[in-house]
Amino acid sequence: MALGTPATVALDSLGIVFTTHPYDHHSTATEFGLEAASELGIEPERVFKTLMVAVDDHLVVAVVPVSGKLDLKALAAAVHGKKALMADPHLAQRRTGYVVGGISPIGQKTAHRTVIDETAELFDTVLVSGGKRGFDIELSPGDLVRATGATISAIARGSLSQ
């Protein structure tokens, strides 16, 4: 294992097979997921970003393709909530133990309810952040669900689901 992060440690402890994909992160990049797809030469529909969202009074992790956008109303409905807003980045960092741009849905400091966009199931493997900028993990959608306790739902717009 090239880089040890809480995400890789969690996957190892669960016996989940994954492939690491380190890449050169550019300090000027702000679209971290699109940067990963470009640097790794992988179609953006297979690279998923991790977003922290406040749904009513709870933080929820949304995992959506970098080629699309999160549908906040769909996420709220998926977790039987009423109102969803993007979480404060500082709160997201404190609750996950990861920095923005490197937040992994796996191995977070505090467990959160997680919802993965249904388009993940279209692929044999998907990529998510490995827990730091410039480091992605590739694994099967089923293993991602297992590692996060996630549910699958249509929560993205502008991706393959639309």
Backbone as JSON Lines, residues from 0, in Angstrom:
{"i":0,"aa":"M","n":[0.85,-1.18,0.0],"ca":[0.0,0.0,0.0],"c":[0.89,1.24,0.0]}
{"i":1,"aa":"A","n":[0.72,2.1,-0.97],"ca":[1.59,3.27,-1.14],"c":[1.31,4.34,-0.09]}
{"i":2,"aa":"L","n":[0.07,4.68,0.14],"ca":[-0.3,5.72,1.09],"c":[-1.26,5.15,2.13]}
{"i":3,"aa":"G","n":[-0.94,5.35,3.39],"ca":[-1.84,4.9,4.45],"c":[-2.71,6.06,4.9]}
{"i":4,"aa":"T","n":[-4.0,5.96,4.69],"ca":[-4.96,6.96,5.15],"c":[-6.04,6.22,5.93]}
{"i":5,"aa":"P","n":[-6.86,6.92,6.67],"ca":[-7.96,6.23,7.34],"c":[-8.83,5.43,6.37]}
{"i":6,"aa":"A","n":[-8.96,5.91,5.13],"ca":[-9.76,5.19,4.13],"c":[-9.12,3.86,3.77]}
{"i":7,"aa":"T","n":[-7.82,3.86,3.5],"ca":[-7.16,2.6,3.13],"c":[-7.1,1.65,4.32]}
{"i":8,"aa":"V","n":[-6.9,2.18,5.51],"ca":[-6.88,1.34,6.72],"c":[-8.25,0.68,6.9]}
{"i":9,"aa":"A","n":[-9.33,1.45,6.71],"ca":[-10.68,0.9,6.85],"c":[-10.93,-0.19,5.82]}
{"i":10,"aa":"L","n":[-10.53,0.04,4.58],"ca":[-10.73,-0.97,3.54],"c":[-9.92,-2.23,3.83]}
{"i":11,"aa":"D","n":[-8.67,-2.05,4.26],"ca":[-7.84,-3.2,4.62],"c":[-8.49,-4.0,5.75]}
{"i":12,"aa":"S","n":[-9.01,-3.31,6.76],"ca":[-9.61,-4.01,7.9],"c":[-10.87,-4.77,7.52]}
{"i":13,"aa":"L","n":[-11.55,-4.31,6.46],"ca":[-12.75,-5.01,5.98],"c":[-12.41,-6.09,4.95]}
{"i":14,"aa":"G","n":[-11.15,-6.18,4.57],"ca":[-10.75,-7.16,3.56],"c":[-11.23,-6.82,2.16]}
{"i":15,"aa":"I","n":[-11.45,-5.53,1.91],"ca":[-11.95,-5.08,0.6],"c":[-10.77,-4.8,-0.32]}
{"i":16,"aa":"V","n":[-10.84,-5.36,-1.52],"ca":[-9.8,-5.15,-2.53],"c":[-10.01,-3.78,-3.18]}
{"i":17,"aa":"F","n":[-8.91,-3.02,-3.3],"ca":[-8.97,-1.71,-3.93],"c":[-7.64,-1.42,-4.59]}
{"i":18,"aa":"T","n":[-7.67,-0.47,-5.5],"ca":[-6.46,-0.03,-6.19],"c":[-6.24,1.44,-5.87]}
{"i":19,"aa":"T","n":[-5.02,1.8,-5.51],"ca":[-4.71,3.2,-5.22],"c":[-4.28,3.91,-6.49]}
{"i":20,"aa":"H","n":[-4.65,5.17,-6.59],"ca":[-4.31,6.0,-7.75],"c":[-3.79,7.36,-7.27]}
{"i":21,"aa":"P","n":[-2.51,7.44,-6.91],"ca":[-1.96,8.76,-6.6],"c":[-1.76,9.56,-7.89]}
{"i":22,"aa":"Y","n":[-1.89,10.87,-7.81],"ca":[-1.66,11.73,-8.97],"c":[-1.14,13.08,-8.48]}
{"i":23,"aa":"D","n":[-0.6,13.84,-9.4],"ca":[-0.07,15.16,-9.05],"c":[-1.2,16.15,-8.89]}
{"i":24,"aa":"H","n":[-1.42,16.58,-7.64],"ca":[-2.45,17.6,-7.36],"c":[-1.82,18.97,-7.57]}
{"i":25,"aa":"H","n":[-2.53,19.83,-8.29],"ca":[-2.06,21.19,-8.54],"c":[-2.69,22.12,-7.51]}
{"i":26,"aa":"S","n":[-1.88,22.88,-6.83],"ca":[-2.37,23.71,-5.73],"c":[-3.41,24.74,-6.17]}
{"i":27,"aa":"T","n":[-3.47,25.04,-7.45],"ca":[-4.45,26.01,-7.95],"c":[-5.79,25.36,-8.29]}
{"i":28,"aa":"A","n":[-5.85,24.05,-8.28],"ca":[-7.1,23.35,-8.65],"c":[-8.18,23.57,-7.61]}
{"i":29,"aa":"T","n":[-9.4,23.8,-8.06],"ca":[-10.54,23.9,-7.15],"c":[-11.6,22.85,-7.47]}
{"i":30,"aa":"E","n":[-11.57,22.33,-8.68],"ca":[-12.47,21.24,-9.07],"c":[-11.7,19.94,-8.9]}
{"i":31,"aa":"F","n":[-11.62,19.47,-7.65],"ca":[-10.74,18.36,-7.3],"c":[-11.08,17.07,-8.03]}
{"i":32,"aa":"G","n":[-12.36,16.76,-8.16],"ca":[-12.76,15.53,-8.83],"c":[-12.44,15.54,-10.31]}
{"i":33,"aa":"L","n":[-12.7,16.68,-10.97],"ca":[-12.36,16.79,-12.39],"c":[-10.86,16.75,-12.6]}
{"i":34,"aa":"E","n":[-10.11,17.33,-11.66],"ca":[-8.66,17.24,-11.73],"c":[-8.22,15.78,-11.65]}
{"i":35,"aa":"A","n":[-8.8,15.01,-10.73],"ca":[-8.44,13.59,-10.59],"c":[-8.72,12.84,-11.88]}
{"i":36,"aa":"A","n":[-9.91,13.05,-12.45],"ca":[-10.27,12.35,-13.69],"c":[-9.28,12.69,-14.8]}
{"i":37,"aa":"S","n":[-8.94,13.96,-14.93],"ca":[-8.01,14.39,-15.97],"c":[-6.61,13.83,-15.74]}
{"i":38,"aa":"E","n":[-6.11,13.96,-14.53],"ca":[-4.75,13.49,-14.23],"c":[-4.62,11.98,-14.37]}
{"i":39,"aa":"L","n":[-5.69,11.25,-14.04],"ca":[-5.64,9.79,-14.1],"c":[-6.08,9.23,-15.45]}
{"i":40,"aa":"G","n":[-6.62,10.1,-16.31],"ca":[-7.07,9.64,-17.62],"c":[-8.29,8.73,-17.55]}
{"i":41,"aa":"I","n":[-9.18,9.01,-16.61],"ca":[-10.38,8.19,-16.39],"c":[-11.61,9.05,-16.65]}
{"i":42,"aa":"E","n":[-12.6,8.46,-17.32],"ca":[-13.81,9.22,-17.64],"c":[-14.45,9.76,-16.37]}
{"i":43,"aa":"P","n":[-14.85,11.04,-16.37],"ca":[-15.4,11.69,-15.18],"c":[-16.64,11.0,-14.61]}
{"i":44,"aa":"E","n":[-17.37,10.26,-15.43],"ca":[-18.57,9.57,-14.93],"c":[-18.22,8.48,-13.92]}
{"i":45,"aa":"R","n":[-16.98,7.98,-13.95],"ca":[-16.53,6.93,-13.02],"c":[-15.84,7.48,-11.78]}
{"i":46,"aa":"V","n":[-15.55,8.77,-11.78],"ca":[-14.88,9.4,-10.64],"c":[-15.96,10.12,-9.83]}
{"i":47,"aa":"F","n":[-16.06,9.8,-8.55],"ca":[-17.11,10.33,-7.7],"c":[-16.55,11.25,-6.64]}
{"i":48,"aa":"K","n":[-17.28,12.37,-6.4],"ca":[-16.87,13.32,-5.38],"c":[-17.7,13.1,-4.13]}
{"i":49,"aa":"T","n":[-17.12,13.44,-3.01],"ca":[-17.76,13.29,-1.7],"c":[-18.15,14.66,-1.2]}
{"i":50,"aa":"L","n":[-19.43,14.86,-0.94],"ca":[-19.95,16.14,-0.48],"c":[-20.64,15.96,0.87]}
{"i":51,"aa":"M","n":[-20.41,16.91,1.77],"ca":[-21.08,16.9,3.07],"c":[-22.26,17.86,3.0]}
{"i":52,"aa":"V","n":[-23.41,17.37,3.4],"ca":[-24.65,18.13,3.29],"c":[-25.39,18.1,4.62]}
{"i":53,"aa":"A","n":[-25.92,19.25,5.02],"ca":[-26.77,19.32,6.2],"c":[-28.2,19.09,5.74]}
{"i":54,"aa":"V","n":[-28.77,17.97,6.16],"ca":[-30.17,17.67,5.87],"c":[-30.92,17.77,7.19]}
{"i":55,"aa":"D","n":[-31.8,18.77,7.25],"ca":[-32.48,19.11,8.5],"c":[-31.4,19.31,9.58]}
{"i":56,"aa":"D","n":[-31.34,18.5,10.6],"ca":[-30.34,18.69,11.67],"c":[-29.2,17.69,11.62]}
{"i":57,"aa":"H","n":[-29.02,16.98,10.51],"ca":[-28.01,15.93,10.43],"c":[-27.08,16.14,9.24]}
{"i":58,"aa":"L","n":[-25.83,15.74,9.41],"ca":[-24.9,15.74,8.29],"c":[-25.03,14.43,7.53]}
{"i":59,"aa":"V","n":[-25.06,14.54,6.21],"ca":[-25.19,13.38,5.33],"c":[-24.07,13.48,4.3]}
{"i":60,"aa":"V","n":[-23.52,12.32,3.95],"ca":[-22.49,12.26,2.91],"c":[-23.17,11.91,1.6]}
{"i":61,"aa":"A","n":[-22.93,12.72,0.58],"ca":[-23.45,12.46,-0.76],"c":[-22.26,12.14,-1.67]}
{"i":62,"aa":"V","n":[-22.38,11.06,-2.43],"ca":[-21.3,10.64,-3.33],"c":[-21.88,10.65,-4.74]}
{"i":63,"aa":"V","n":[-21.4,11.59,-5.55],"ca":[-21.95,11.79,-6.89],"c":[-20.82,11.89,-7.91]}
{"i":64,"aa":"P","n":[-21.1,11.57,-9.18],"ca":[-20.06,11.67,-10.21],"c":[-19.59,13.11,-10.39]}
{"i":65,"aa":"V","n":[-18.29,13.27,-10.66],"ca":[-17.76,14.62,-10.86],"c":[-18.28,15.24,-12.14]}
{"i":66,"aa":"S","n":[-18.87,14.43,-13.0],"ca":[-19.43,14.93,-14.26],"c":[-20.8,15.57,-14.06]}
{"i":67,"aa":"G","n":[-21.37,15.48,-12.87],"ca":[-22.68,16.03,-12.61],"c":[-22.69,16.89,-11.37]}
{"i":68,"aa":"K","n":[-23.88,17.2,-10.91],"ca":[-24.05,18.01,-9.71],"c":[-25.01,17.28,-8.76]}
{"i":69,"aa":"L","n":[-24.86,17.57,-7.49],"ca":[-25.75,17.02,-6.48],"c":[-27.11,17.7,-6.56]}
{"i":70,"aa":"D","n":[-28.17,16.91,-6.55],"ca":[-29.54,17.43,-6.48],"c":[-29.92,17.42,-5.0]}
{"i":71,"aa":"L","n":[-29.89,18.58,-4.37],"ca":[-30.14,18.68,-2.94],"c":[-31.53,18.19,-2.55]}
{"i":72,"aa":"K","n":[-32.53,18.49,-3.37],"ca":[-33.89,18.03,-3.07],"c":[-33.98,16.51,-3.12]}
{"i":73,"aa":"A","n":[-33.32,15.91,-4.11],"ca":[-33.32,14.45,-4.23],"c":[-32.61,13.81,-3.05]}
{"i":74,"aa":"L","n":[-31.52,14.42,-2.59],"ca":[-30.81,13.87,-1.43],"c":[-31.69,13.95,-0.19]}
{"i":75,"aa":"A","n":[-32.33,15.1,0.02],"ca":[-33.22,15.24,1.18],"c":[-34.31,14.17,1.14]}
{"i":76,"aa":"A","n":[-34.91,13.97,-0.02],"ca":[-35.96,12.95,-0.15],"c":[-35.4,11.55,0.11]}
{"i":77,"aa":"A","n":[-34.18,11.29,-0.34],"ca":[-33.58,9.95,-0.18],"c":[-33.37,9.59,1.28]}
{"i":78,"aa":"V","n":[-33.18,10.61,2.14],"ca":[-32.97,10.34,3.57],"c":[-34.19,10.77,4.4]}
{"i":79,"aa":"H","n":[-35.32,10.96,3.72],"ca":[-36.59,11.34,4.35],"c":[-36.48,12.65,5.13]}
{"i":80,"aa":"G","n":[-35.72,13.6,4.55],"ca":[-35.58,14.92,5.14],"c":[-36.37,15.94,4.36]}
{"i":81,"aa":"K","n":[-36.37,17.16,4.86],"ca":[-37.11,18.22,4.19],"c":[-36.21,19.21,3.48]}
{"i":82,"aa":"K","n":[-35.14,19.65,4.15],"ca":[-34.31,20.7,3.59],"c":[-32.85,20.28,3.62]}
{"i":83,"aa":"A","n":[-32.16,20.5,2.5],"ca":[-30.74,20.16,2.41],"c":[-29.95,21.37,1.96]}
{"i":84,"aa":"L","n":[-28.83,21.6,2.63],"ca":[-27.91,22.68,2.3],"c":[-26.49,22.14,2.37]}
{"i":85,"aa":"M","n":[-25.61,22.65,1.54],"ca":[-24.22,22.23,1.63],"c":[-23.69,22.58,3.01]}
{"i":86,"aa":"A","n":[-22.94,21.66,3.61],"ca":[-22.39,21.88,4.94],"c":[-21.23,22.86,4.88]}
{"i":87,"aa":"D","n":[-20.99,23.54,5.98],"ca":[-19.85,24.43,6.1],"c":[-18.57,23.59,5.92]}
{"i":88,"aa":"P","n":[-17.65,24.04,5.06],"ca":[-16.43,23.26,4.82],"c":[-15.61,22.97,6.08]}
{"i":89,"aa":"H","n":[-15.55,23.92,7.0],"ca":[-14.79,23.69,8.24],"c":[-15.44,22.61,9.09]}
{"i":90,"aa":"L","n":[-16.77,22.59,9.13],"ca":[-17.49,21.55,9.85],"c":[-17.26,20.19,9.18]}
{"i":91,"aa":"A","n":[-17.29,20.18,7.85],"ca":[-17.04,18.93,7.11],"c":[-15.66,18.38,7.44]}
{"i":92,"aa":"Q","n":[-14.66,19.25,7.49],"ca":[-13.3,18.81,7.81],"c":[-13.22,18.27,9.23]}
{"i":93,"aa":"R","n":[-13.83,18.96,10.19],"ca":[-13.8,18.51,11.59],"c":[-14.49,17.16,11.76]}
{"i":94,"aa":"R","n":[-15.64,17.0,11.13],"ca":[-16.43,15.77,11.33],"c":[-15.87,14.57,10.58]}
{"i":95,"aa":"T","n":[-15.17,14.81,9.45],"ca":[-14.65,13.69,8.67],"c":[-13.2,13.37,8.99]}
{"i":96,"aa":"G","n":[-12.43,14.37,9.44],"ca":[-11.01,14.17,9.66],"c":[-10.19,14.34,8.39]}
{"i":97,"aa":"Y","n":[-10.83,14.76,7.32],"ca":[-10.16,14.97,6.03],"c":[-10.24,16.44,5.64]}
{"i":98,"aa":"V","n":[-9.34,16.86,4.74],"ca":[-9.39,18.24,4.23],"c":[-10.29,18.29,2.99]}
{"i":99,"aa":"V","n":[-10.91,19.44,2.78],"ca":[-11.73,19.65,1.59],"c":[-10.86,19.38,0.36]}
{"i":100,"aa":"G","n":[-11.42,18.65,-0.58],"ca":[-10.67,18.25,-1.75],"c":[-10.04,16.89,-1.57]}
{"i":101,"aa":"G","n":[-10.09,16.38,-0.35],"ca":[-9.56,15.06,-0.05],"c":[-10.48,14.28,0.86]}
{"i":102,"aa":"I","n":[-11.74,14.72,0.97],"ca":[-12.69,14.03,1.84],"c":[-13.1,12.72,1.19]}
{"i":103,"aa":"S","n":[-12.82,11.65,1.87],"ca":[-13.22,10.32,1.4],"c":[-14.52,9.93,2.07]}
{"i":104,"aa":"P","n":[-15.38,9.18,1.38],"ca":[-16.58,8.68,2.04],"c":[-16.26,7.52,2.99]}
{"i":105,"aa":"I","n":[-15.03,7.02,2.92],"ca":[-14.6,5.85,3.68],"c":[-13.68,6.28,4.82]}
{"i":106,"aa":"G","n":[-13.85,5.69,6.0],"ca":[-12.94,5.93,7.11],"c":[-13.06,7.29,7.74]}
{"i":107,"aa":"Q","n":[-14.23,7.87,7.73],"ca":[-14.41,9.19,8.32],"c":[-14.33,9.11,9.84]}
{"i":108,"aa":"K","n":[-13.87,10.19,10.46],"ca":[-13.71,10.27,11.91],"c":[-15.04,10.01,12.63]}
{"i":109,"aa":"T","n":[-16.11,10.57,12.1],"ca":[-17.46,10.36,12.62],"c":[-18.28,9.71,11.51]}
{"i":110,"aa":"A","n":[-18.94,8.62,11.82],"ca":[-19.76,7.95,10.8],"c":[-20.98,8.8,10.49]}
{"i":111,"aa":"H","n":[-21.29,8.91,9.2],"ca":[-22.45,9.67,8.74],"c":[-23.27,8.81,7.8]}
{"i":112,"aa":"R","n":[-24.55,9.09,7.75],"ca":[-25.39,8.44,6.75],"c":[-24.85,8.82,5.38]}
{"i":113,"aa":"T","n":[-24.76,7.83,4.49],"ca":[-24.16,8.04,3.18],"c":[-25.1,7.6,2.08]}
{"i":114,"aa":"V","n":[-25.2,8.41,1.02],"ca":[-26.02,8.08,-0.14],"c":[-25.13,8.2,-1.37]}
{"i":115,"aa":"I","n":[-25.1,7.16,-2.18],"ca":[-24.31,7.13,-3.41],"c":[-25.26,7.21,-4.59]}
{"i":116,"aa":"D","n":[-24.91,8.05,-5.57],"ca":[-25.76,8.16,-6.75],"c":[-25.84,6.82,-7.48]}
{"i":117,"aa":"E","n":[-27.01,6.54,-8.0],"ca":[-27.29,5.26,-8.65],"c":[-26.41,4.98,-9.87]}
{"i":118,"aa":"T","n":[-25.82,6.01,-10.47],"ca":[-24.99,5.78,-11.64],"c":[-23.73,4.97,-11.31]}
{"i":119,"aa":"A","n":[-23.35,4.91,-10.05],"ca":[-22.18,4.11,-9.66],"c":[-22.36,2.65,-10.07]}
{"i":120,"aa":"E","n":[-23.61,2.2,-10.05],"ca":[-23.88,0.8,-10.37],"c":[-23.72,0.48,-11.86]}
{"i":121,"aa":"L","n":[-23.51,1.48,-12.68],"ca":[-23.31,1.26,-14.12],"c":[-21.89,0.76,-14.43]}
{"i":122,"aa":"F","n":[-21.0,0.84,-13.45],"ca":[-19.59,0.53,-13.69],"c":[-19.12,-0.64,-12.83]}
{"i":123,"aa":"D","n":[-18.11,-1.36,-13.34],"ca":[-17.49,-2.43,-12.55],"c":[-16.74,-1.84,-11.37]}
{"i":124,"aa":"T","n":[-16.06,-0.7,-11.6],"ca":[-15.35,-0.01,-10.53],"c":[-15.57,1.48,-10.66]}
{"i":125,"aa":"V","n":[-15.46,2.16,-9.52],"ca":[-15.54,3.63,-9.47],"c":[-14.35,4.12,-8.64]}
{"i":126,"aa":"L","n":[-14.09,5.41,-8.74],"ca":[-13.01,6.02,-7.96],"c":[-13.6,7.06,-7.03]}
{"i":127,"aa":"V","n":[-13.08,7.08,-5.8],"ca":[-13.43,8.09,-4.81],"c":[-12.14,8.58,-4.16]}
{"i":128,"aa":"S","n":[-12.22,9.68,-3.47],"ca":[-11.03,10.19,-2.8],"c":[-10.51,9.15,-1.8]}
{"i":129,"aa":"G","n":[-9.19,9.04,-1.75],"ca":[-8.56,8.12,-0.82],"c":[-8.22,8.76,0.51]}
{"i":130,"aa":"G","n":[-8.59,10.02,0.69],"ca":[-8.39,10.66,1.98],"c":[-7.36,11.77,1.99]}
{"i":131,"aa":"K","n":[-6.87,12.14,0.81],"ca":[-6.01,13.31,0.69],"c":[-6.05,13.78,-0.74]}
{"i":132,"aa":"R","n":[-5.73,15.04,-0.94],"ca":[-5.69,15.59,-2.29],"c":[-4.6,14.87,-3.07]}
{"i":133,"aa":"G","n":[-4.91,14.49,-4.3],"ca":[-3.94,13.79,-5.12],"c":[-3.89,12.3,-4.89]}
{"i":134,"aa":"F","n":[-4.97,11.74,-4.36],"ca":[-4.98,10.3,-4.05],"c":[-6.41,9.77,-4.13]}
{"i":135,"aa":"D","n":[-6.67,8.93,-5.12],"ca":[-7.99,8.3,-5.27],"c":[-7.87,6.79,-5.06]}
{"i":136,"aa":"I","n":[-9.0,6.19,-4.74],"ca":[-9.12,4.75,-4.53],"c":[-10.13,4.22,-5.53]}
{"i":137,"aa":"E","n":[-9.81,3.11,-6.17],"ca":[-10.72,2.45,-7.11],"c":[-11.22,1.16,-6.47]}
{"i":138,"aa":"L","n":[-12.54,0.99,-6.49],"ca":[-13.15,-0.21,-5.93],"c":[-14.51,-0.44,-6.58]}
{"i":139,"aa":"S","n":[-15.09,-1.6,-6.35],"ca":[-16.4,-1.88,-6.93],"c":[-17.47,-1.07,-6.19]}
{"i":140,"aa":"P","n":[-18.56,-0.72,-6.87],"ca":[-19.63,0.0,-6.2],"c":[-20.18,-0.78,-5.0]}
{"i":141,"aa":"G","n":[-20.27,-2.09,-5.12],"ca":[-20.77,-2.9,-4.0],"c":[-19.86,-2.81,-2.79]}
{"i":142,"aa":"D","n":[-18.55,-2.8,-3.03],"ca":[-17.61,-2.66,-1.91],"c":[-17.66,-1.26,-1.32]}
{"i":143,"aa":"L","n":[-17.91,-0.25,-2.15],"ca":[-18.07,1.11,-1.63],"c":[-19.29,1.19,-0.72]}
{"i":144,"aa":"V","n":[-20.37,0.55,-1.13],"ca":[-21.58,0.5,-0.29],"c":[-21.27,-0.21,1.02]}
{"i":145,"aa":"R","n":[-20.58,-1.33,0.92],"ca":[-20.24,-2.11,2.12],"c":[-19.35,-1.31,3.07]}
{"i":146,"aa":"A","n":[-18.37,-0.61,2.53],"ca":[-17.42,0.13,3.36],"c":[-18.04,1.34,4.04]}
{"i":147,"aa":"T","n":[-19.1,1.88,3.45],"ca":[-19.71,3.11,3.98],"c":[-21.09,2.89,4.61]}
{"i":148,"aa":"G","n":[-21.67,1.71,4.4],"ca":[-23.04,1.48,4.87],"c":[-24.04,2.3,4.11]}
{"i":149,"aa":"A","n":[-23.7,2.67,2.88],"ca":[-24.51,3.59,2.08],"c":[-25.76,2.95,1.51]}
{"i":150,"aa":"T","n":[-26.65,3.84,1.09],"ca":[-27.78,3.46,0.26],"c":[-27.52,4.05,-1.12]}
{"i":151,"aa":"I","n":[-28.2,3.5,-2.11],"ca":[-28.08,3.98,-3.5],"c":[-29.38,4.7,-3.86]}
{"i":152,"aa":"S","n":[-29.24,5.86,-4.48],"ca":[-30.43,6.62,-4.88],"c":[-30.04,7.58,-6.01]}
{"i":153,"aa":"A","n":[-31.04,8.06,-6.73],"ca":[-30.82,9.03,-7.81],"c":[-30.68,10.41,-7.17]}
{"i":154,"aa":"I","n":[-29.42,10.84,-6.92],"ca":[-29.21,12.12,-6.24],"c":[-28.37,13.1,-7.08]}
{"i":155,"aa":"A","n":[-28.05,12.72,-8.32],"ca":[-27.24,13.61,-9.17],"c":[-28.06,14.12,-10.34]}
{"i":156,"aa":"R","n":[-27.69,15.29,-10.84],"ca":[-28.27,15.8,-12.07],"c":[-27.11,16.1,-13.02]}
{"i":157,"aa":"G","n":[-27.4,16.01,-14.31],"ca":[-26.39,16.3,-15.3],"c":[-25.37,15.19,-15.45]}
{"i":158,"aa":"S","n":[-25.7,14.01,-14.94],"ca":[-24.79,12.86,-15.1],"c":[-25.5,11.82,-15.95]}
{"i":159,"aa":"L","n":[-25.01,10.61,-15.94],"ca":[-25.6,9.55,-16.76],"c":[-27.02,9.21,-16.34]}
{"i":160,"aa":"S","n":[-27.43,9.58,-15.13],"ca":[-28.79,9.24,-14.67],"c":[-29.84,10.15,-15.29]}
{"i":161,"aa":"Q","n":[-29.43,11.25,-15.88],"ca":[-30.39,12.21,-16.44],"c":[-30.48,12.07,-17.93]}
